[in-house]
Amino acid sequence: MKRLIDLFKNKYFWVSMSFIVWMIFFDKNDLFSQYQYHQQLSKLKQERDFYAKETAKVNKDLDELTSNPAKLEKFAREKYLMKKENEDVYVIVKDKKDND
C-alpha cells in the first residue's frame, strides 16, 4: 500500500500518465484516427487490386481486338449492336423471372 501511495505522489508518474492519455485520446494521431487510417488503407488496397485486375483484362481485350479482325467484328456486334448492310439484328432480352 505504501508503494502505491508513493507512486501516486511521484511527479514523473503523473507526467507519464498524462502523456499517455494525451497520446491516446487528444493528439491528432490518436488511436481512433489510427484505426480509421488503417481501415482506409485496407479499402484503398482492395481498390488498387480491383483496378489492376480490370486494367489487365482491358489490356488483354485490346491486344486481342487490335491483332485479330474476327475478334474485332465479334466485339462490335456484341457490344455496339453493329451489323453489315444486308443483315438484320434481333436483340433477345430475357426476363428477370426466367433467370431465377
C-alpha atoms as one frame of an Amber mdcrd trajectory, in Angstrom:
protein
   0.000   0.000   0.000   2.886   2.298   0.805   4.387   1.720  -2.663   1.099
   2.632  -4.288   0.833   5.868  -2.347   4.441   6.698  -3.190   3.687   6.007
  -6.818   0.766   8.462  -6.835   2.937  11.117  -5.187   5.588  10.764  -7.854
   5.508  13.627 -10.363   7.123  11.505 -13.106   4.278   9.031 -12.825   1.701
  11.796 -13.350   3.625  13.303 -16.233   3.913   9.887 -17.857   0.225   9.140
 -17.332  -0.841  12.499 -18.700   1.400  11.980 -21.734  -0.132   8.551 -22.376
  -3.684   9.874 -22.010  -2.873  12.777 -24.291  -1.435  10.480 -26.964  -4.355
   8.042 -26.779  -7.247  10.500 -26.807  -6.300  14.075 -27.677  -3.420  14.019
 -30.142  -4.135  14.382 -33.871  -2.792  10.841 -34.328  -4.863   9.265 -31.554
  -5.962   5.643 -31.559  -9.290   6.332 -33.239  -7.578   8.186 -36.079  -5.038
   5.408 -36.463  -7.862   2.871 -36.724  -9.599   4.975 -39.384  -6.347   5.325
 -41.330  -5.863   1.559 -41.198  -9.412   0.961 -42.481  -8.937   3.480 -45.273
  -5.624   1.889 -46.243  -7.260  -1.544 -46.447 -10.049  -0.169 -48.630  -7.559
   1.560 -50.939  -5.515  -1.636 -51.290  -8.643  -3.548 -52.296  -9.497  -0.874
 -54.852  -5.939  -0.942 -56.187  -6.119  -4.717 -56.658  -9.521  -4.473 -58.348
  -8.369  -1.798 -60.777  -5.154  -3.675 -61.520  -7.210  -6.741 -62.493  -9.579
  -4.632 -64.581  -6.668  -2.921 -66.335  -5.081  -6.276 -67.143  -8.386  -7.547
 -68.526  -8.896  -4.434 -70.680  -5.329  -4.600 -71.974  -5.830  -8.249 -72.902
  -9.047  -7.397 -74.749  -7.326  -4.504 -76.513  -4.483  -6.760 -77.672  -6.987
  -9.297 -78.994  -9.012  -6.637 -80.790  -6.014  -4.997 -82.446  -4.444  -8.286
 -83.552  -7.489 -10.254 -84.737 -10.074  -8.740 -87.119 -12.565 -11.542 -86.403
 -12.492 -10.676 -82.699 -12.952  -7.006 -83.551 -16.039  -7.807 -85.600 -17.444
 -10.035 -82.847 -16.831  -7.316 -80.250 -18.523  -4.652 -82.377 -21.527  -6.872
 -82.997 -21.967  -7.883 -79.342 -21.226  -4.616 -77.572 -22.429  -1.981 -80.020
 -25.012  -3.980 -81.990 -23.337  -3.171 -85.296 -24.333  -5.050 -88.432 -23.493
  -5.402 -92.066 -25.611  -3.656 -94.684 -27.619  -6.699 -95.711 -28.279  -8.036
 -92.190 -30.986  -7.609 -89.598 -30.131  -7.671 -85.891 -32.535  -9.127 -83.363
 -31.851  -8.492 -79.709 -33.318 -11.058 -77.358 -33.774  -9.813 -73.816 -34.608
 -12.407 -71.186 -36.963 -11.544 -68.355 -35.541 -11.479 -64.861 -38.113 -14.108
 -63.894 -36.582 -16.538 -66.393 -33.091 -16.126 -64.931 -34.144 -17.275 -61.454
